[in-house]
Amino acid sequence: MEATAEFLRELRANLPISDIALKTGFSRFAISRWIRAHNDPRLPDFFEVVEAMSFRLLDFIALTTDISQLKSVAHDWERLERARAIAIELPWSHAVLRVLELDEYRERIRHDERFVAQKLGISTELVKEAIEALAETGQIKKDGKYWTPGAILSVDTRHRKNKYALKTWWSEVGLKRIPNSPNGQFSYNLFTVSEVDFEKIRALPCFNFICFHMFIF
């Protein structure tokens, strides 16, 4: 019981219990009892809480079993692994996904690959390839005349053999674009923080987004 509670506390970090309750439908009272080791959750309930806290339930299951042999989640695992591969093989796919979320995109008469391409400064062929890959993995779906975000996947590529490949690629994109983007704003700030505060900053959900993605647009 204590081991389960300790794991949940570590996973929860600073996430409010009310947020976990909202995502899972469990009462705050029940979740508090699990986290404080007053009693153990049932296995299905435990899985729901893990997913709500981390969006990484499939990875958690894969730590202890051959998840590809579990019929109930094998397809989801295959799709997640394919999505991770696409993030490495076709990095622009996630930038395309972000454009498809814009109100400006929905204001078009219909899906417009040229608009997406111009927004990102890439070719329409690359946009088509990205959309096909995103649709294949269920990350987008056709909604009338537009593509819209589909299943929410936590595409974490840190476990890959070359975990810095994607960061290196995006950094190179930035280096190429800075000299040719006179209308953009590129800046940085230097400041000192304690080691404790730096770890808190690194733990922020938006840390990687701020450091490696903001410059794209």
mmCIF file of the C-alpha atoms, coordinates in Angstrom:
data_MODEL
# 
_entry.id   MODEL 
# 
loop_
_atom_site.group_PDB 
_atom_site.id 
_atom_site.type_symbol 
_atom_site.label_atom_id 
_atom_site.label_alt_id 
_atom_site.label_comp_id 
_atom_site.label_asym_id 
_atom_site.label_entity_id 
_atom_site.label_seq_id 
_atom_site.pdbx_PDB_ins_code 
_atom_site.Cartn_x 
_atom_site.Cartn_y 
_atom_site.Cartn_z 
_atom_site.occupancy 
_atom_site.B_iso_or_equiv 
_atom_site.pdbx_formal_charge 
_atom_site.auth_seq_id 
_atom_site.auth_comp_id 
_atom_site.auth_asym_id 
_atom_site.auth_atom_id 
_atom_site.pdbx_PDB_model_num 
ATOM 1   C CA . MET A 1 1   ? 0.000   0.000  0.000   1.00 0.00 ? 1   MET A CA 1 
ATOM 2   C CA . GLU A 1 2   ? 2.746   2.450  0.942   1.00 0.00 ? 2   GLU A CA 1 
ATOM 3   C CA . ALA A 1 3   ? 4.701   1.660  -2.241  1.00 0.00 ? 3   ALA A CA 1 
ATOM 4   C CA . THR A 1 4   ? 1.643   2.438  -4.374  1.00 0.00 ? 4   THR A CA 1 
ATOM 5   C CA . ALA A 1 5   ? 1.021   5.670  -2.500  1.00 0.00 ? 5   ALA A CA 1 
ATOM 6   C CA . GLU A 1 6   ? 4.656   6.740  -2.803  1.00 0.00 ? 6   GLU A CA 1 
ATOM 7   C CA . PHE A 1 7   ? 4.559   6.108  -6.546  1.00 0.00 ? 7   PHE A CA 1 
ATOM 8   C CA . LEU A 1 8   ? 1.379   8.166  -6.920  1.00 0.00 ? 8   LEU A CA 1 
ATOM 9   C CA . ARG A 1 9   ? 2.821   11.004 -4.856  1.00 0.00 ? 9   ARG A CA 1 
ATOM 10  C CA . GLU A 1 10  ? 5.958   11.067 -7.001  1.00 0.00 ? 10  GLU A CA 1 
ATOM 11  C CA . LEU A 1 11  ? 3.900   11.019 -10.185 1.00 0.00 ? 11  LEU A CA 1 
ATOM 12  C CA . ARG A 1 12  ? 1.511   13.665 -8.962  1.00 0.00 ? 12  ARG A CA 1 
ATOM 13  C CA . ALA A 1 13  ? 4.228   16.206 -8.089  1.00 0.00 ? 13  ALA A CA 1 
ATOM 14  C CA . ASN A 1 14  ? 2.354   19.525 -7.732  1.00 0.00 ? 14  ASN A CA 1 
ATOM 15  C CA . LEU A 1 15  ? -0.733  18.563 -9.717  1.00 0.00 ? 15  LEU A CA 1 
ATOM 16  C CA . PRO A 1 16  ? -3.838  19.566 -7.703  1.00 0.00 ? 16  PRO A CA 1 
ATOM 17  C CA . ILE A 1 17  ? -5.968  16.660 -6.561  1.00 0.00 ? 17  ILE A CA 1 
ATOM 18  C CA . SER A 1 18  ? -9.018  18.521 -7.888  1.00 0.00 ? 18  SER A CA 1 
ATOM 19  C CA . ASP A 1 19  ? -7.534  18.340 -11.407 1.00 0.00 ? 19  ASP A CA 1 
ATOM 20  C CA . ILE A 1 20  ? -6.973  14.595 -11.084 1.00 0.00 ? 20  ILE A CA 1 
ATOM 21  C CA . ALA A 1 21  ? -10.539 14.170 -9.841  1.00 0.00 ? 21  ALA A CA 1 
ATOM 22  C CA . LEU A 1 22  ? -11.880 16.165 -12.793 1.00 0.00 ? 22  LEU A CA 1 
ATOM 23  C CA . LYS A 1 23  ? -9.941  14.051 -15.304 1.00 0.00 ? 23  LYS A CA 1 
ATOM 24  C CA . THR A 1 24  ? -10.852 10.683 -13.787 1.00 0.00 ? 24  THR A CA 1 
ATOM 25  C CA . GLY A 1 25  ? -14.284 11.200 -12.257 1.00 0.00 ? 25  GLY A CA 1 
ATOM 26  C CA . PHE A 1 26  ? -13.075 9.908  -8.899  1.00 0.00 ? 26  PHE A CA 1 
ATOM 27  C CA . SER A 1 27  ? -13.781 11.947 -5.795  1.00 0.00 ? 27  SER A CA 1 
ATOM 28  C CA . ARG A 1 28  ? -11.024 14.044 -4.264  1.00 0.00 ? 28  ARG A CA 1 
ATOM 29  C CA . PHE A 1 29  ? -11.604 12.110 -1.044  1.00 0.00 ? 29  PHE A CA 1 
ATOM 30  C CA . ALA A 1 30  ? -10.845 8.763  -2.723  1.00 0.00 ? 30  ALA A CA 1 
ATOM 31  C CA . ILE A 1 31  ? -7.741  10.073 -4.479  1.00 0.00 ? 31  ILE A CA 1 
ATOM 32  C CA . SER A 1 32  ? -6.450  11.605 -1.244  1.00 0.00 ? 32  SER A CA 1 
ATOM 33  C CA . ARG A 1 33  ? -6.824  8.270  0.525   1.00 0.00 ? 33  ARG A CA 1 
ATOM 34  C CA . TRP A 1 34  ? -4.833  6.505  -2.205  1.00 0.00 ? 34  TRP A CA 1 
ATOM 35  C CA . ILE A 1 35  ? -2.069  9.087  -2.134  1.00 0.00 ? 35  ILE A CA 1 
ATOM 36  C CA . ARG A 1 36  ? -1.872  8.983  1.673   1.00 0.00 ? 36  ARG A CA 1 
ATOM 37  C CA . ALA A 1 37  ? -1.765  5.162  1.746   1.00 0.00 ? 37  ALA A CA 1 
ATOM 38  C CA . HIS A 1 38  ? -5.029  4.856  3.642   1.00 0.00 ? 38  HIS A CA 1 
ATOM 39  C CA . ASN A 1 39  ? -6.112  2.201  1.148   1.00 0.00 ? 39  ASN A CA 1 
ATOM 40  C CA . ASP A 1 40  ? -5.105  0.861  -2.279  1.00 0.00 ? 40  ASP A CA 1 
ATOM 41  C CA . PRO A 1 41  ? -7.028  1.694  -5.456  1.00 0.00 ? 41  PRO A CA 1 
ATOM 42  C CA . ARG A 1 42  ? -8.385  -1.109 -7.597  1.00 0.00 ? 42  ARG A CA 1 
ATOM 43  C CA . LEU A 1 43  ? -6.103  -1.865 -10.547 1.00 0.00 ? 43  LEU A CA 1 
ATOM 44  C CA . PRO A 1 44  ? -8.410  -0.237 -13.160 1.00 0.00 ? 44  PRO A CA 1 
ATOM 45  C CA . ASP A 1 45  ? -8.707  2.855  -10.949 1.00 0.00 ? 45  ASP A CA 1 
ATOM 46  C CA . PHE A 1 46  ? -4.938  2.927  -10.456 1.00 0.00 ? 46  PHE A CA 1 
ATOM 47  C CA . PHE A 1 47  ? -4.433  2.823  -14.223 1.00 0.00 ? 47  PHE A CA 1 
ATOM 48  C CA . GLU A 1 48  ? -6.870  5.700  -14.735 1.00 0.00 ? 48  GLU A CA 1 
ATOM 49  C CA . VAL A 1 49  ? -5.053  7.849  -12.191 1.00 0.00 ? 49  VAL A CA 1 
ATOM 50  C CA . VAL A 1 50  ? -1.643  7.078  -13.726 1.00 0.00 ? 50  VAL A CA 1 
ATOM 51  C CA . GLU A 1 51  ? -2.930  8.089  -17.165 1.00 0.00 ? 51  GLU A CA 1 
ATOM 52  C CA . ALA A 1 52  ? -4.520  11.281 -15.796 1.00 0.00 ? 52  ALA A CA 1 
ATOM 53  C CA . MET A 1 53  ? -1.302  12.309 -14.066 1.00 0.00 ? 53  MET A CA 1 
ATOM 54  C CA . SER A 1 54  ? 1.169   11.425 -16.798 1.00 0.00 ? 54  SER A CA 1 
ATOM 55  C CA . PHE A 1 55  ? -0.517  10.522 -20.108 1.00 0.00 ? 55  PHE A CA 1 
ATOM 56  C CA . ARG A 1 56  ? 2.033   7.678  -20.050 1.00 0.00 ? 56  ARG A CA 1 
ATOM 57  C CA . LEU A 1 57  ? 0.001   4.652  -18.975 1.00 0.00 ? 57  LEU A CA 1 
ATOM 58  C CA . LEU A 1 58  ? 1.078   2.568  -21.959 1.00 0.00 ? 58  LEU A CA 1 
ATOM 59  C CA . ASP A 1 59  ? 4.735   3.215  -21.180 1.00 0.00 ? 59  ASP A CA 1 
ATOM 60  C CA . PHE A 1 60  ? 4.112   2.229  -17.578 1.00 0.00 ? 60  PHE A CA 1 
ATOM 61  C CA . ILE A 1 61  ? 2.511   -1.059 -18.613 1.00 0.00 ? 61  ILE A CA 1 
ATOM 62  C CA . ALA A 1 62  ? 5.339   -1.707 -21.077 1.00 0.00 ? 62  ALA A CA 1 
ATOM 63  C CA . LEU A 1 63  ? 7.825   -1.609 -18.199 1.00 0.00 ? 63  LEU A CA 1 
ATOM 64  C CA . THR A 1 64  ? 6.461   -4.817 -16.733 1.00 0.00 ? 64  THR A CA 1 
ATOM 65  C CA . THR A 1 65  ? 5.096   -6.842 -19.647 1.00 0.00 ? 65  THR A CA 1 
ATOM 66  C CA . ASP A 1 66  ? 5.260   -7.379 -23.392 1.00 0.00 ? 66  ASP A CA 1 
ATOM 67  C CA . ILE A 1 67  ? 2.543   -4.889 -24.197 1.00 0.00 ? 67  ILE A CA 1 
ATOM 68  C CA . SER A 1 68  ? 2.376   -5.971 -27.830 1.00 0.00 ? 68  SER A CA 1 
ATOM 69  C CA . GLN A 1 69  ? 0.841   -9.238 -26.590 1.00 0.00 ? 69  GLN A CA 1 
ATOM 70  C CA . LEU A 1 70  ? -2.005  -7.501 -24.739 1.00 0.00 ? 70  LEU A CA 1 
ATOM 71  C CA . LYS A 1 71  ? -4.902  -7.424 -27.195 1.00 0.00 ? 71  LYS A CA 1 
ATOM 72  C CA . SER A 1 72  ? -6.710  -4.637 -25.343 1.00 0.00 ? 72  SER A CA 1 
ATOM 73  C CA . VAL A 1 73  ? -3.895  -2.112 -25.847 1.00 0.00 ? 73  VAL A CA 1 
ATOM 74  C CA . ALA A 1 74  ? -1.607  -3.620 -28.505 1.00 0.00 ? 74  ALA A CA 1 
ATOM 75  C CA . HIS A 1 75  ? -3.083  -1.455 -31.270 1.00 0.00 ? 75  HIS A CA 1 
ATOM 76  C CA . ASP A 1 76  ? -2.778  1.718  -29.180 1.00 0.00 ? 76  ASP A CA 1 
ATOM 77  C CA . TRP A 1 77  ? 0.822   0.852  -28.341 1.00 0.00 ? 77  TRP A CA 1 
ATOM 78  C CA . GLU A 1 78  ? 1.670   0.257  -32.007 1.00 0.00 ? 78  GLU A CA 1 
ATOM 79  C CA . ARG A 1 79  ? 0.118   3.597  -32.933 1.00 0.00 ? 79  ARG A CA 1 
ATOM 80  C CA . LEU A 1 80  ? 2.026   5.389  -30.167 1.00 0.00 ? 80  LEU A CA 1 
ATOM 81  C CA . GLU A 1 81  ? 5.319   3.834  -31.260 1.00 0.00 ? 81  GLU A CA 1 
ATOM 82  C CA . ARG A 1 82  ? 4.604   4.853  -34.848 1.00 0.00 ? 82  ARG A CA 1 
ATOM 83  C CA . ALA A 1 83  ? 3.825   8.398  -33.709 1.00 0.00 ? 83  ALA A CA 1 
ATOM 84  C CA . ARG A 1 84  ? 7.171   8.534  -31.903 1.00 0.00 ? 84  ARG A CA 1 
ATOM 85  C CA . ALA A 1 85  ? 8.967   7.298  -34.998 1.00 0.00 ? 85  ALA A CA 1 
ATOM 86  C CA . ILE A 1 86  ? 7.241   9.945  -37.115 1.00 0.00 ? 86  ILE A CA 1 
ATOM 87  C CA . ALA A 1 87  ? 8.295   12.678 -34.674 1.00 0.00 ? 87  ALA A CA 1 
ATOM 88  C CA . ILE A 1 88  ? 11.906  11.693 -35.382 1.00 0.00 ? 88  ILE A CA 1 
ATOM 89  C CA . GLU A 1 89  ? 11.614  10.860 -39.082 1.00 0.00 ? 89  GLU A CA 1 
ATOM 90  C CA . LEU A 1 90  ? 9.348   13.796 -39.960 1.00 0.00 ? 90  LEU A CA 1 
ATOM 91  C CA . PRO A 1 91  ? 9.858   16.540 -37.352 1.00 0.00 ? 91  PRO A CA 1 
ATOM 92  C CA . TRP A 1 92  ? 7.751   19.066 -39.258 1.00 0.00 ? 92  TRP A CA 1 
ATOM 93  C CA . SER A 1 93  ? 4.685   16.905 -38.623 1.00 0.00 ? 93  SER A CA 1 
ATOM 94  C CA . HIS A 1 94  ? 4.238   18.332 -35.123 1.00 0.00 ? 94  HIS A CA 1 
ATOM 95  C CA . ALA A 1 95  ? 4.633   21.883 -36.389 1.00 0.00 ? 95  ALA A CA 1 
ATOM 96  C CA . VAL A 1 96  ? 1.926   21.136 -38.966 1.00 0.00 ? 96  VAL A CA 1 
ATOM 97  C CA . LEU A 1 97  ? -0.264  19.812 -36.168 1.00 0.00 ? 97  LEU A CA 1 
ATOM 98  C CA . ARG A 1 98  ? 0.113   23.081 -34.276 1.00 0.00 ? 98  ARG A CA 1 
ATOM 99  C CA . VAL A 1 99  ? -0.981  25.081 -37.349 1.00 0.00 ? 99  VAL A CA 1 
ATOM 100 C CA . LEU A 1 100 ? -4.080  22.908 -37.740 1.00 0.00 ? 100 LEU A CA 1 
ATOM 101 C CA . GLU A 1 101 ? -5.079  23.998 -34.220 1.00 0.00 ? 101 GLU A CA 1 
ATOM 102 C CA . LEU A 1 102 ? -5.061  27.700 -35.143 1.00 0.00 ? 102 LEU A CA 1 
ATOM 103 C CA . ASP A 1 103 ? -8.337  29.646 -35.492 1.00 0.00 ? 103 ASP A CA 1 
ATOM 104 C CA . GLU A 1 104 ? -6.781  31.220 -38.566 1.00 0.00 ? 104 GLU A CA 1 
ATOM 105 C CA . TYR A 1 105 ? -6.679  27.797 -40.227 1.00 0.00 ? 105 TYR A CA 1 
ATOM 106 C CA . ARG A 1 106 ? -10.361 27.148 -39.442 1.00 0.00 ? 106 ARG A CA 1 
ATOM 107 C CA . GLU A 1 107 ? -11.253 30.509 -40.919 1.00 0.00 ? 107 GLU A CA 1 
ATOM 108 C CA . ARG A 1 108 ? -10.176 29.312 -44.362 1.00 0.00 ? 108 ARG A CA 1 
ATOM 109 C CA . ILE A 1 109 ? -12.892 28.160 -46.759 1.00 0.00 ? 109 ILE A CA 1 
ATOM 110 C CA . ARG A 1 110 ? -11.473 24.635 -46.589 1.00 0.00 ? 110 ARG A CA 1 
ATOM 111 C CA . HIS A 1 111 ? -8.251  22.828 -45.786 1.00 0.00 ? 111 HIS A CA 1 
ATOM 112 C CA . ASP A 1 112 ? -5.479  24.759 -47.476 1.00 0.00 ? 112 ASP A CA 1 
ATOM 113 C CA . GLU A 1 113 ? -2.076  23.109 -47.688 1.00 0.00 ? 113 GLU A CA 1 
ATOM 114 C CA . ARG A 1 114 ? -0.549  26.282 -49.111 1.00 0.00 ? 114 ARG A CA 1 
ATOM 115 C CA . PHE A 1 115 ? -1.652  28.213 -46.033 1.00 0.00 ? 115 PHE A CA 1 
ATOM 116 C CA . VAL A 1 116 ? -0.023  25.659 -43.731 1.00 0.00 ? 116 VAL A CA 1 
ATOM 117 C CA . ALA A 1 117 ? 3.128   25.636 -45.864 1.00 0.00 ? 117 ALA A CA 1 
ATOM 118 C CA . GLN A 1 118 ? 3.385   29.429 -45.887 1.00 0.00 ? 118 GLN A CA 1 
ATOM 119 C CA . LYS A 1 119 ? 2.796   29.606 -42.150 1.00 0.00 ? 119 LYS A CA 1 
ATOM 120 C CA . LEU A 1 120 ? 5.749   27.310 -41.525 1.00 0.00 ? 120 LEU A CA 1 
ATOM 121 C CA . GLY A 1 121 ? 7.935   28.262 -44.465 1.00 0.00 ? 121 GLY A CA 1 
ATOM 122 C CA . ILE A 1 122 ? 8.034   24.746 -45.901 1.00 0.00 ? 122 ILE A CA 1 
ATOM 123 C CA . SER A 1 123 ? 6.851   23.094 -49.124 1.00 0.00 ? 123 SER A CA 1 
ATOM 124 C CA . THR A 1 124 ? 3.283   21.886 -49.739 1.00 0.00 ? 124 THR A CA 1 
ATOM 125 C CA . GLU A 1 125 ? 4.736   18.431 -50.465 1.00 0.00 ? 125 GLU A CA 1 
ATOM 126 C CA . LEU A 1 126 ? 6.163   18.307 -46.959 1.00 0.00 ? 126 LEU A CA 1 
ATOM 127 C CA . VAL A 1 127 ? 2.806   19.409 -45.546 1.00 0.00 ? 127 VAL A CA 1 
ATOM 128 C CA . LYS A 1 128 ? 1.035   16.599 -47.436 1.00 0.00 ? 128 LYS A CA 1 
ATOM 129 C CA . GLU A 1 129 ? 3.527   14.056 -46.135 1.00 0.00 ? 129 GLU A CA 1 
ATOM 130 C CA . ALA A 1 130 ? 3.089   15.304 -42.577 1.00 0.00 ? 130 ALA A CA 1 
ATOM 131 C CA . ILE A 1 131 ? -0.700  15.211 -42.775 1.00 0.00 ? 131 ILE A CA 1 
ATOM 132 C CA . GLU A 1 132 ? -0.663  11.649 -44.111 1.00 0.00 ? 132 GLU A CA 1 
ATOM 133 C CA . ALA A 1 133 ? 1.588   10.590 -41.236 1.00 0.00 ? 133 ALA A CA 1 
ATOM 134 C CA . LEU A 1 134 ? -0.534  12.370 -38.611 1.00 0.00 ? 134 LEU A CA 1 
ATOM 135 C CA . ALA A 1 135 ? -3.730  10.857 -39.995 1.00 0.00 ? 135 ALA A CA 1 
ATOM 136 C CA . GLU A 1 136 ? -2.162  7.394  -40.077 1.00 0.00 ? 136 GLU A CA 1 
ATOM 137 C CA . THR A 1 137 ? -1.451  7.533  -36.344 1.00 0.00 ? 137 THR A CA 1 
ATOM 138 C CA . GLY A 1 138 ? -4.804  9.084  -35.424 1.00 0.00 ? 138 GLY A CA 1 
ATOM 139 C CA . GLN A 1 139 ? -3.298  12.379 -34.331 1.00 0.00 ? 139 GLN A CA 1 
ATOM 140 C CA . ILE A 1 140 ? -5.607  14.216 -36.724 1.00 0.00 ? 140 ILE A CA 1 
ATOM 141 C CA . LYS A 1 141 ? -8.957  13.373 -38.305 1.00 0.00 ? 141 LYS A CA 1 
ATOM 142 C CA . LYS A 1 142 ? -11.038 14.888 -41.078 1.00 0.00 ? 142 LYS A CA 1 
ATOM 143 C CA . ASP A 1 143 ? -13.867 17.059 -39.797 1.00 0.00 ? 143 ASP A CA 1 
ATOM 144 C CA . GLY A 1 144 ? -15.845 18.223 -42.777 1.00 0.00 ? 144 GLY A CA 1 
ATOM 145 C CA . LYS A 1 145 ? -13.529 20.440 -44.816 1.00 0.00 ? 145 LYS A CA 1 
ATOM 146 C CA . TYR A 1 146 ? -10.783 20.619 -42.197 1.00 0.00 ? 146 TYR A CA 1 
ATOM 147 C CA . TRP A 1 147 ? -8.278  18.468 -40.368 1.00 0.00 ? 147 TRP A CA 1 
ATOM 148 C CA . THR A 1 148 ? -8.645  18.606 -36.596 1.00 0.00 ? 148 THR A CA 1 
ATOM 149 C CA . PRO A 1 149 ? -6.621  17.115 -33.714 1.00 0.00 ? 149 PRO A CA 1 
ATOM 150 C CA . GLY A 1 150 ? -7.683  13.545 -32.984 1.00 0.00 ? 150 GLY A CA 1 
ATOM 151 C CA . ALA A 1 151 ? -6.408  11.310 -30.202 1.00 0.00 ? 151 ALA A CA 1 
ATOM 152 C CA . ILE A 1 152 ? -4.178  13.041 -27.665 1.00 0.00 ? 152 ILE A CA 1 
ATOM 153 C CA . LEU A 1 153 ? -0.888  11.172 -27.645 1.00 0.00 ? 153 LEU A CA 1 
ATOM 154 C CA . SER A 1 154 ? 1.979   11.880 -25.303 1.00 0.00 ? 154 SER A CA 1 
ATOM 155 C CA . VAL A 1 155 ? 4.739   11.559 -27.876 1.00 0.00 ? 155 VAL A CA 1 
ATOM 156 C CA . ASP A 1 156 ? 7.794   11.381 -25.644 1.00 0.00 ? 156 ASP A CA 1 
ATOM 157 C CA . THR A 1 157 ? 10.948  10.637 -27.662 1.00 0.00 ? 157 THR A CA 1 
ATOM 158 C CA . ARG A 1 158 ? 13.449  10.790 -24.799 1.00 0.00 ? 158 ARG A CA 1 
ATOM 159 C CA . HIS A 1 159 ? 13.788  7.018  -24.592 1.00 0.00 ? 159 HIS A CA 1 
ATOM 160 C CA . ARG A 1 160 ? 15.073  6.771  -28.171 1.00 0.00 ? 160 ARG A CA 1 
ATOM 161 C CA . LYS A 1 161 ? 18.685  5.786  -28.783 1.00 0.00 ? 161 LYS A CA 1 
ATOM 162 C CA . ASN A 1 162 ? 19.613  9.293  -29.878 1.00 0.00 ? 162 ASN A CA 1 
ATOM 163 C CA . LYS A 1 163 ? 17.476  11.324 -27.508 1.00 0.00 ? 163 LYS A CA 1 
ATOM 164 C CA . TYR A 1 164 ? 19.088  14.597 -28.614 1.00 0.00 ? 164 TYR A CA 1 
ATOM 165 C CA . ALA A 1 165 ? 18.416  14.087 -32.332 1.00 0.00 ? 165 ALA A CA 1 
ATOM 166 C CA . LEU A 1 166 ? 15.157  16.035 -32.361 1.00 0.00 ? 166 LEU A CA 1 
ATOM 167 C CA . LYS A 1 167 ? 16.519  18.899 -30.263 1.00 0.00 ? 167 LYS A CA 1 
ATOM 168 C CA . THR A 1 168 ? 19.544  19.099 -32.530 1.00 0.00 ? 168 THR A CA 1 
ATOM 169 C CA . TRP A 1 169 ? 17.348  19.157 -35.627 1.00 0.00 ? 169 TRP A CA 1 
ATOM 170 C CA . TRP A 1 170 ? 15.120  21.991 -34.343 1.00 0.00 ? 170 TRP A CA 1 
ATOM 171 C CA . SER A 1 171 ? 18.153  23.960 -33.199 1.00 0.00 ? 171 SER A CA 1 
ATOM 172 C CA . GLU A 1 172 ? 19.589  23.706 -36.699 1.00 0.00 ? 172 GLU A CA 1 
ATOM 173 C CA . VAL A 1 173 ? 16.288  24.949 -38.148 1.00 0.00 ? 173 VAL A CA 1 
ATOM 174 C CA . GLY A 1 174 ? 16.521  27.983 -35.883 1.00 0.00 ? 174 GLY A CA 1 
ATOM 175 C CA . LEU A 1 175 ? 20.127  28.680 -36.845 1.00 0.00 ? 175 LEU A CA 1 
ATOM 176 C CA . LYS A 1 176 ? 19.245  28.594 -40.541 1.00 0.00 ? 176 LYS A CA 1 
ATOM 177 C CA . ARG A 1 177 ? 16.236  30.869 -40.173 1.00 0.00 ? 177 ARG A CA 1 
ATOM 178 C CA . ILE A 1 178 ? 17.537  33.587 -37.883 1.00 0.00 ? 178 ILE A CA 1 
ATOM 179 C CA . PRO A 1 179 ? 19.699  35.328 -40.554 1.00 0.00 ? 179 PRO A CA 1 
ATOM 180 C CA . ASN A 1 180 ? 16.845  35.234 -43.084 1.00 0.00 ? 180 ASN A CA 1 
ATOM 181 C CA . SER A 1 181 ? 14.038  36.411 -40.818 1.00 0.00 ? 181 SER A CA 1 
ATOM 182 C CA . PRO A 1 182 ? 14.401  40.203 -40.426 1.00 0.00 ? 182 PRO A CA 1 
ATOM 183 C CA . ASN A 1 183 ? 10.776  40.539 -39.295 1.00 0.00 ? 183 ASN A CA 1 
ATOM 184 C CA . GLY A 1 184 ? 11.092  37.976 -36.536 1.00 0.00 ? 184 GLY A CA 1 
ATOM 185 C CA . GLN A 1 185 ? 12.075  38.579 -32.955 1.00 0.00 ? 185 GLN A CA 1 
ATOM 186 C CA . PHE A 1 186 ? 14.947  36.442 -31.708 1.00 0.00 ? 186 PHE A CA 1 
ATOM 187 C CA . SER A 1 187 ? 16.306  37.125 -28.260 1.00 0.00 ? 187 SER A CA 1 
ATOM 188 C CA . TYR A 1 188 ? 17.547  35.535 -25.082 1.00 0.00 ? 188 TYR A CA 1 
ATOM 189 C CA . ASN A 1 189 ? 17.919  36.480 -21.456 1.00 0.00 ? 189 ASN A CA 1 
ATOM 190 C CA . LEU A 1 190 ? 20.735  35.510 -19.132 1.00 0.00 ? 190 LEU A CA 1 
ATOM 191 C CA . PHE A 1 191 ? 19.995  35.199 -15.448 1.00 0.00 ? 191 PHE A CA 1 
ATOM 192 C CA . THR A 1 192 ? 21.114  33.210 -12.436 1.00 0.00 ? 192 THR A CA 1 
ATOM 193 C CA . VAL A 1 193 ? 18.987  30.804 -10.444 1.00 0.00 ? 193 VAL A CA 1 
ATOM 194 C CA . SER A 1 194 ? 19.723  28.382 -7.663  1.00 0.00 ? 194 SER A CA 1 
ATOM 195 C CA . GLU A 1 195 ? 20.013  24.689 -8.460  1.00 0.00 ? 195 GLU A CA 1 
ATOM 196 C CA . VAL A 1 196 ? 16.747  24.090 -6.613  1.00 0.00 ? 196 VAL A CA 1 
ATOM 197 C CA . ASP A 1 197 ? 14.868  26.706 -8.664  1.00 0.00 ? 197 ASP A CA 1 
ATOM 198 C CA . PHE A 1 198 ? 16.437  25.457 -11.901 1.00 0.00 ? 198 PHE A CA 1 
ATOM 199 C CA . GLU A 1 199 ? 15.060  21.985 -11.241 1.00 0.00 ? 199 GLU A CA 1 
ATOM 200 C CA . LYS A 1 200 ? 11.623  23.518 -10.636 1.00 0.00 ? 200 LYS A CA 1 
ATOM 201 C CA . ILE A 1 201 ? 11.849  25.323 -13.992 1.00 0.00 ? 201 ILE A CA 1 
ATOM 202 C CA . ARG A 1 202 ? 12.907  22.132 -15.739 1.00 0.00 ? 202 ARG A CA 1 
ATOM 203 C CA . ALA A 1 203 ? 9.904   20.342 -14.234 1.00 0.00 ? 203 ALA A CA 1 
ATOM 204 C CA . LEU A 1 204 ? 7.437   22.774 -15.821 1.00 0.00 ? 204 LEU A CA 1 
ATOM 205 C CA . PRO A 1 205 ? 5.263   21.053 -18.478 1.00 0.00 ? 205 PRO A CA 1 
ATOM 206 C CA . CYS A 1 206 ? 6.044   23.865 -20.939 1.00 0.00 ? 206 CYS A CA 1 
ATOM 207 C CA . PHE A 1 207 ? 9.839   23.780 -20.473 1.00 0.00 ? 207 PHE A CA 1 
ATOM 208 C CA . ASN A 1 208 ? 10.706  21.879 -23.661 1.00 0.00 ? 208 ASN A CA 1 
ATOM 209 C CA . PHE A 1 209 ? 8.115   23.822 -25.641 1.00 0.00 ? 209 PHE A CA 1 
ATOM 210 C CA . ILE A 1 210 ? 9.568   27.154 -24.553 1.00 0.00 ? 210 ILE A CA 1 
ATOM 211 C CA . CYS A 1 211 ? 13.168  26.162 -25.201 1.00 0.00 ? 211 CYS A CA 1 
ATOM 212 C CA . PHE A 1 212 ? 12.833  24.271 -28.438 1.00 0.00 ? 212 PHE A CA 1 
ATOM 213 C CA . HIS A 1 213 ? 9.601   25.197 -30.202 1.00 0.00 ? 213 HIS A CA 1 
ATOM 214 C CA . MET A 1 214 ? 8.650   28.808 -29.674 1.00 0.00 ? 214 MET A CA 1 
ATOM 215 C CA . PHE A 1 215 ? 11.060  30.093 -32.307 1.00 0.00 ? 215 PHE A CA 1 
ATOM 216 C CA . ILE A 1 216 ? 9.403   28.155 -35.141 1.00 0.00 ? 216 ILE A CA 1 
ATOM 217 C CA . PHE A 1 217 ? 6.683   30.689 -35.755 1.00 0.00 ? 217 PHE A CA 1 
# 
